[in-house]
Amino acid sequence: MEITGKQAGTIFIAAIFIFSAIGFALNLSSFSSRKTSTSSNIIDQPIADKQREIFLTSDVTILTIFHSDDEDSQKMIEEIEKLKNEMGEKLLPEKIDIRKYQTFSAEYNIHVFPTILIRGKENINAPIRLEGPQDYDTLKEKICTTYEKTPDSCG
């Protein structure tokens, strides 16, 4: 059986279509598995300075955790996720991997991890700094001190 040029072209285009569909499906499944492996509540990189300024002039508190893969850091990230769920849009957490963002970590003189910086309207230029593991109540209390109103209005 002889294949004509037109048939070969059709087979070629069909093969491209099939391989593209397979590649798309693999990429989509890879994307969805990556999405579920990271927290949707915590930004996984430094917030740009211009965005930071906009948030800090509103009623948003930015909580930055400088972390490693150690157990204390992972527990703190879980506590921050709980706080984000409770406080909603009033809290904007970001997590900074000290190995991945070494320059950023050095800029803030990070030597202990986890280290948490909390910035809000009341302390834009002088963030609250917490080094080492912290409990949920301490974190919430410190976050609430960054609100312009009384701490009771916090989350």
NULOPA-741960 format. One record per residue (C-alpha): residue in three letters; chain; x, y negated, z; residue number from 1. Coordinates in pm, 1 decimal. Layout:
BEGIN
ALA|A|X|Y|Z|NUM $
...
//
This chain:
BEGIN
MET|A|0.0|0.0|0.0|1 $
GLU|A|139.4|-335.8|-99.3|2 $
ILE|A|82.7|-653.1|108.0|3 $
THR|A|27.0|-971.2|-88.2|4 $
GLY|A|177.3|-1303.7|7.6|5 $
LYS|A|-161.9|-1428.0|123.8|6 $
GLN|A|-209.0|-1124.2|350.2|7 $
ALA|A|144.9|-1163.6|492.1|8 $
GLY|A|70.7|-1528.5|573.1|9 $
THR|A|-252.1|-1431.6|747.9|10 $
ILE|A|-74.5|-1160.9|949.9|11 $
PHE|A|202.6|-1407.4|1041.7|12 $
ILE|A|-46.3|-1671.4|1161.5|13 $
ALA|A|-242.9|-1408.2|1355.9|14 $
ALA|A|79.9|-1292.5|1526.2|15 $
ILE|A|165.7|-1651.7|1622.0|16 $
PHE|A|-184.3|-1698.6|1761.6|17 $
ILE|A|-164.6|-1376.9|1966.5|18 $
PHE|A|179.5|-1456.0|2107.7|19 $
SER|A|71.0|-1812.3|2189.7|20 $
ALA|A|-237.2|-1682.9|2371.2|21 $
ILE|A|-27.9|-1436.2|2570.9|22 $
GLY|A|224.8|-1708.6|2658.6|23 $
PHE|A|-53.0|-1945.4|2764.2|24 $
ALA|A|-212.8|-1677.8|2984.0|25 $
LEU|A|119.7|-1598.4|3151.7|26 $
ASN|A|193.7|-1966.4|3210.0|27 $
LEU|A|-154.1|-2026.1|3352.1|28 $
SER|A|-126.2|-1736.6|3596.1|29 $
SER|A|220.0|-1854.8|3698.7|30 $
PHE|A|86.8|-2207.9|3757.1|31 $
SER|A|-205.2|-2091.0|3971.9|32 $
SER|A|20.6|-1871.5|4185.4|33 $
ARG|A|259.5|-2164.3|4238.1|34 $
LYS|A|-28.8|-2389.2|4332.3|35 $
THR|A|-154.1|-2155.1|4603.7|36 $
SER|A|191.6|-2098.3|4750.3|37 $
THR|A|235.6|-2462.3|4851.5|38 $
SER|A|18.8|-2674.2|5073.1|39 $
SER|A|-233.7|-2890.8|4893.8|40 $
ASN|A|-239.7|-3117.8|5200.2|41 $
ILE|A|126.7|-3216.6|5205.3|42 $
ILE|A|320.6|-3389.7|4928.6|43 $
ASP|A|629.2|-3180.9|4855.2|44 $
GLN|A|866.8|-3465.5|4762.8|45 $
PRO|A|950.8|-3820.9|4867.4|46 $
ILE|A|680.7|-4076.8|4797.1|47 $
ALA|A|798.4|-4354.0|4564.8|48 $
ASP|A|882.5|-4681.3|4744.5|49 $
LYS|A|614.1|-4882.6|4561.2|50 $
GLN|A|347.7|-4625.7|4651.4|51 $
ARG|A|472.6|-4623.6|5010.8|52 $
GLU|A|425.5|-5002.7|5034.0|53 $
ILE|A|67.7|-4979.9|4906.1|54 $
PHE|A|-25.2|-4705.9|5154.1|55 $
LEU|A|137.1|-4882.1|5447.6|56 $
THR|A|-54.3|-5205.1|5391.3|57 $
SER|A|-378.6|-5009.1|5413.0|58 $
ASP|A|-500.9|-4798.4|5705.5|59 $
VAL|A|-297.9|-4494.4|5598.5|60 $
THR|A|-27.3|-4347.4|5818.9|61 $
ILE|A|260.7|-4179.9|5637.7|62 $
LEU|A|413.2|-3884.1|5817.4|63 $
THR|A|744.1|-3762.0|5674.9|64 $
ILE|A|886.6|-3431.6|5789.0|65 $
PHE|A|1246.2|-3349.5|5702.7|66 $
HIS|A|1258.8|-2971.2|5715.5|67 $
SER|A|1455.0|-2657.8|5645.7|68 $
ASP|A|1342.5|-2297.1|5606.8|69 $
ASP|A|1376.1|-2234.2|5980.1|70 $
GLU|A|1089.8|-2117.1|6200.4|71 $
ASP|A|1054.4|-2448.7|6390.2|72 $
SER|A|1016.2|-2642.5|6065.2|73 $
GLN|A|754.4|-2401.6|5933.2|74 $
LYS|A|553.9|-2426.4|6257.6|75 $
MET|A|567.2|-2806.9|6237.0|76 $
ILE|A|442.6|-2800.2|5877.8|77 $
GLU|A|147.4|-2587.5|5992.1|78 $
GLU|A|68.4|-2839.5|6269.9|79 $
ILE|A|85.5|-3124.3|6018.6|80 $
GLU|A|-153.7|-2938.6|5788.4|81 $
LYS|A|-400.4|-2910.0|6078.4|82 $
LEU|A|-365.8|-3281.9|6148.8|83 $
LYS|A|-422.4|-3364.5|5782.0|84 $
ASN|A|-737.1|-3151.4|5780.5|85 $
GLU|A|-862.7|-3331.3|6090.3|86 $
MET|A|-766.1|-3686.0|5995.5|87 $
GLY|A|-836.7|-3671.9|5623.0|88 $
GLU|A|-736.1|-3968.3|5410.2|89 $
LYS|A|-599.3|-4165.2|5705.8|90 $
LEU|A|-290.3|-3941.9|5709.9|91 $
LEU|A|-53.2|-3900.0|5416.4|92 $
PRO|A|204.7|-3633.1|5497.4|93 $
GLU|A|514.2|-3569.3|5288.5|94 $
LYS|A|768.1|-3294.4|5343.6|95 $
ILE|A|1130.0|-3336.1|5245.9|96 $
ASP|A|1350.5|-3028.6|5208.4|97 $
ILE|A|1686.4|-3145.2|5348.9|98 $
ARG|A|1883.1|-2933.3|5101.1|99 $
LYS|A|1685.5|-3039.6|4794.5|100 $
TYR|A|1678.9|-3411.8|4881.8|101 $
GLN|A|2019.1|-3455.0|5049.5|102 $
THR|A|2058.3|-3820.3|4948.6|103 $
PHE|A|1716.0|-3909.4|5085.6|104 $
SER|A|1790.0|-3720.6|5407.6|105 $
ALA|A|2124.6|-3898.3|5445.7|106 $
GLU|A|1955.7|-4235.7|5393.1|107 $
TYR|A|1748.0|-4167.0|5705.1|108 $
ASN|A|2042.3|-4020.4|5898.7|109 $
ILE|A|1882.1|-3679.0|5945.5|110 $
HIS|A|2094.1|-3441.8|6155.4|111 $
VAL|A|1825.3|-3244.3|6340.4|112 $
PHE|A|1541.8|-3059.1|6176.8|113 $
PRO|A|1263.6|-3077.7|6183.8|114 $
THR|A|1273.6|-3457.3|6208.1|115 $
ILE|A|949.6|-3650.8|6171.0|116 $
LEU|A|910.9|-4017.7|6080.8|117 $
ILE|A|570.7|-4179.9|6131.5|118 $
ARG|A|490.8|-4511.1|5964.2|119 $
GLY|A|172.1|-4714.3|5973.9|120 $
LYS|A|50.3|-5072.1|5972.5|121 $
GLU|A|190.0|-5139.0|6318.1|122 $
ASN|A|540.7|-5006.3|6253.8|123 $
ILE|A|613.8|-5038.9|5882.6|124 $
ASN|A|978.7|-5134.7|5931.9|125 $
ALA|A|1047.7|-4930.3|6245.2|126 $
PRO|A|908.8|-4577.7|6205.4|127 $
ILE|A|848.0|-4357.2|6506.0|128 $
ARG|A|1117.8|-4089.0|6498.6|129 $
LEU|A|1063.3|-3745.6|6652.9|130 $
GLU|A|1347.0|-3493.3|6641.4|131 $
GLY|A|1299.7|-3121.4|6695.2|132 $
PRO|A|974.7|-2928.7|6739.0|133 $
GLN|A|670.4|-3124.9|6859.6|134 $
ASP|A|331.5|-3004.6|6973.5|135 $
TYR|A|2.1|-3096.6|6808.4|136 $
ASP|A|-112.2|-3337.7|7082.1|137 $
THR|A|217.2|-3530.5|7081.3|138 $
LEU|A|206.1|-3564.9|6703.6|139 $
LYS|A|-153.2|-3688.0|6708.0|140 $
GLU|A|-80.7|-3936.8|6986.9|141 $
LYS|A|217.8|-4080.6|6799.7|142 $
ILE|A|20.2|-4103.1|6474.8|143 $
CYS|A|-263.5|-4284.0|6652.0|144 $
THR|A|-23.8|-4553.7|6779.4|145 $
THR|A|31.0|-4663.0|6418.0|146 $
TYR|A|-329.3|-4781.1|6380.4|147 $
GLU|A|-412.7|-5147.3|6404.3|148 $
LYS|A|-723.3|-5070.5|6609.6|149 $
THR|A|-741.3|-4876.4|6932.9|150 $
PRO|A|-596.2|-4524.9|6935.6|151 $
ASP|A|-948.4|-4389.5|6992.4|152 $
SER|A|-1033.7|-4486.9|6633.1|153 $
CYS|A|-772.6|-4240.3|6512.6|154 $
GLY|A|-906.5|-3920.9|6346.0|155 $
//
